Amino acid sequence: MKLSNLNKYILLIGVFFIPIHIQLFTYSCILFILFSLLNFKFNFNSIKQSVLNKWYVIFPLIVYYLYDAIGLLWTNNIQSGLFDLEVKLALFLIPFIILIYTKNFSVQSLLMSFIAGCLSASIILIINVAIYYFKTKELLTYSEFSLFHHTSYFTWYLNCASLGLLLINTAALTIPRKLIIIFILFFTSLLCLSKIGIFTSSITIVYIIFFTLKQYSSKWKLPLLISGLSLIGIIFFLIFNHIKTRFIETKNLIENLSTHSHQNITYLESNTMRVIAWSSSVDIIKTNFWIGTGTGDFKDEIVKRYNASHYKLLVEKRLNSHNQFLQDFAKLGVINFILLISVFVISFLKVQSPISRIIIIITFINFCFESMLETQAGTIFFAFILSTLLFIQDSYFCAFVKNK
């Protein structure tokens, strides 16, 4: 086997495992870089030209990463700052890796491998929950259901995979097959019972329904719409009580937060913790507007706020902002906030498909409710999905009608 082909399969296997075991993707990237350097046909001038041609893929993420490194100059907790740079290193490397990959191979293959990984992970989880239900007559949901990733991250993956299917143009994936896969991914995302996941999954499935309807003649549109909405309704009905419980818990705990002393609170639901984290982050921003706390000091500063308000549970968890924009603003000031916003704006303007723009919107929404770039599960996938969308060419945009 040629070294270049071996390199291709190494990266494809790594991408497949992003939804299942993301560390394997890290190892595949290391091997990919190593084998690329060993390939004597590796053309640095060609890579340089590609970087210049695709500056909007490479430079926004690199500048964002480098400013994070500059923030070490005014941080006290250097060890924490270096760990933050290690976590975010994927933002620097992955765009280059995908650029090198696209010199010889179709970026569509990367997207297909990721979707296959999401489908495999979903099937494993559904089988697991079915076995558990037949044994106990109880339904595994939320963190008990999601074995591979935190539910917010996993539903983000699944929604991007569902929308990514619409970008795949291959005869093997007809519309019915795509819709079956999307149905499995959607069902899995609802079982995660992440509130932000339910919201973004609803946006995703509504867009997919109307996108698909546009591909059929008018006589098929009403039956397809009724069938699609009926299937969604059945799924929601099956897990309605679990969804209802999650939202009622949020309402009750917010009321509890406003009527009881903070010292007496021993349990906080996720949305209640978010409100506290957002408020504490805004306080930090007010006192560190221009340059922030420094790359490594943010966690220490927000824990001080929790301590001052007697949120002992949040002190123990060392909870982050649960909003990437607030966290970046508090950590490195207004410039860092603008840089992150710029990554989204440039990507949104440069992608060539409405489907890609919906994926970016879904990602933006997730960033508003989670500090997605504080773990490798977030930085790796963010760099991967943005780079993949920006490297996809017009010829890859699916003509659904051709595959009916």
Secondary structure, DSSP 8 states (H G I E B T S, - for coil): --HHHHHHHHHHHHHHTTTT-HHHHHHHHHHHHHHHHH-TT--HHHHHHHHHHTHHHHHHHHHHHHHHHHGGGG-S-HHHHHHHHHHHHHHHHHHHHHHHHHTTS-HHHHHHHHHHHHHHHHHHHHHHHHHHHHHHS----GGGT-SSS-HHHHHHHHHHHHHHHTT---TTS-HHHHHHHHHHHHHHHHHTT-HHHHHHHHHHHHHHHHHHHTTS-HHHHHHHHHHHHHHHHHHHHHTHHHHHHHHHHHHHHHHHHHHS-GGG-----HHHHHHHHHHHHHHHHHHSTTT-S-TTTHHHHHHHHHHHTT-HHHHHHT---S-HHHHHHHHHHHHHHHHHHHHHHHHHHH---HHHHHHHHHHHHHHHHS-GGGSHHHHHHHHHHHHHHHH--GGGS--GGGG-
